[in-house]
Amino acid sequence: MDKDSIKWSLLVTVFYGFCSGSMNFINKFVLSVWSFHAPTTIMFSQMTFLAFGLHMLKMSGRASLVNYDKDSAKSFLPLTIIYSLNSVMSLSALTGMNIPMYNAIRRCVPIASLILGLFMLRKHKPSMNITLSVMMITAGTFIAAAGDLDFEFKAYLYGISSVMSQALYLNTLQRLEMENKLGALSISYINSINCLPVMLSMVFATGEWKSLATFPHWHNPAFLVTFVVLVLYGCLFTYSMFLCTTCTSALTTSLVGVAKSAITTTVGMYAFGGVVATSMMIIGQTVNLLGATFYAYEKYRIRVAKNNGPPIQRIESATLELGHDLKSDADLFKYVKKENGAEKI
């Protein structure tokens, strides 16, 4: 990977981390301060605006997107269902939790993503150091959670479900990107259209439409402005997540979320009523950050070794990074030719 590619990956990672971190506070503000307990409606509104906006860009020629047809809709249906469930579960969990404890639960995504990646993407077993760093992050999560658990069974059940669905969703997304070779905008376009009937069905199936009819703040300009900002920002966040996953990896995206949650946890200690910082929470946060730092160092060390190694070493590294073996001698030749220009082996 050249310097420009590394810079682009870093920029995408920071962009996703910023969008993801700030999204938690906007969601919490609407769900708690305005008592708008309609997570499916929020997601339906975001997907409607995203689908319409991308379609307009496609029609005007400002964005090169694949056509939405029966085949593309069918191939992305598993992703759509997982994405819809994950989004609603996450918002439902945030409704009953403070931000630090919500982050504590969500920090378990990396280890779930790591395990699922071994099966879904046919990846080789991660190095011992990578595995250790992810385990440190997860262990720190549990230590911090043990120090500040304002337990609400329903909210925590939603939180655990969102962890599993998030890991499944990230690995499914990366697998589809590998198989279809689509960019982040095309994936966002197909997924947003697919989500509309799924989300609308969930609004009626859960009875959420009844609470919408009696919500008292529909005529309040402040709420309407906040809701529009939430919808627009949700579209930006969805795109940033697709972009980060397709440009890096499902595990990297998960780890960015962990690093982001460490920052938002600190801010969340004082937002929306505040949370008491116990010694267990501080110890857990420290272990978590050490694990994230260890992971970043190990990924950097592996990348440097790949770039400086001989051609055959880079070929082996490519099969690991792609998540599957090169399927034929012809594929192998094309890859080596690409790596070495006109040089032959």
HUPE-V662950 format. One record per helix or strand. SS is the DSSP state (A for helix, B for strand). FROM is the first residue (numbers start at 1). TO is the last residue. If there is no record, write none. Layout:
<<SS/FROM/TO> <SS/FROM/TO>>
//
This chain:
<<A/3/33> <A/39/59> <A/70/75> <A/77/96> <A/99/106> <A/109/120> <A/128/147> <A/153/180> <A/184/205> <A/208/214> <A/221/247> <A/250/268> <A/279/308> <A/311/322> <A/329/340>>
//
